[in-house]
Structure formats: C-alpha cells, structure tokens
Amino acid sequence: MLVAIGVGGGPRARDLVGPLSMEKSTLSRNVARLHEDGLVRVDADHRLFLSESGKARIEAIYPDWLLVQERARALLGDLVGPLLQRGS
C-alpha cells in the first residue's frame, strides 16, 4: 500500500480500491493506521502522500521485498502475477 501511495502522485483512498483489490472499508482502516503511524499524510483534498518516515520505510524494506519477489517467481513461475493480482 505504501508503494501504491508513493507512486500514485497523491491518490485518494478510493483510487486505490481497484488496483489493490481491497474493499473500501478495509483500505480506509489501513490508511488510517498508516496515518496514525506517521507513514502517510493526508491533505485537505483527502489525497494521500508518503511522509518522510513512509519514504524511509520503503527504502529500508525494498531490498527484502525484491528478494521475496524473486523467490516467489522461482517457486511459482508464471503463476506469480495472477496470484499477486488476486491478493492470494
């Protein structure tokens, strides 16, 4: 979710429902938690942006995220894309 917010150019929560395959209520709860944790800021137009802490968190976990993606592709091959898109 942090990455989607970071690359989304200031998306509103409703803009992320489809791409993240999440129910609006679930997404709203998660955004609220990220905001409470100081990882996301919300402007007056309800657009979402990464805070400096959010950007730092992504930078810190990105190498591990890449490794997990590589391992998933090695184990699942062509199934990775459809499985990740469905949120399975």
Residue pairs with C-beta under 8 A, 6 or more apart in sequence:
1 16
1 20
1 27
1 30
1 31
1 34
2 34
2 39
2 40
2 50
2 54
2 57
2 58
3 58
4 11
4 16
4 19
4 20
5 11
5 16
5 34
5 40
5 48
5 49
5 50
5 54
6 50
6 54
6 55
6 58
8 15
8 16
8 48
10 43
10 47
10 48
10 49
11 47
11 48
12 45
12 46
12 47
12 48
13 24
13 27
13 28
13 31
13 46
13 48
14 24
16 22
16 27
16 48
17 23
17 24
17 27
20 27
20 87
21 85
21 86
21 87
22 30
22 87
31 40
31 42
31 48
34 40
34 54
35 41
35 42
37 53
38 51
38 53
38 54
39 50
39 51
39 53
39 54
39 57
40 48
40 49
40 50
40 51
40 54
41 48
41 49
41 50
41 51
42 48
42 49
43 49
50 58
69 80
72 80
72 84
73 80
76 83
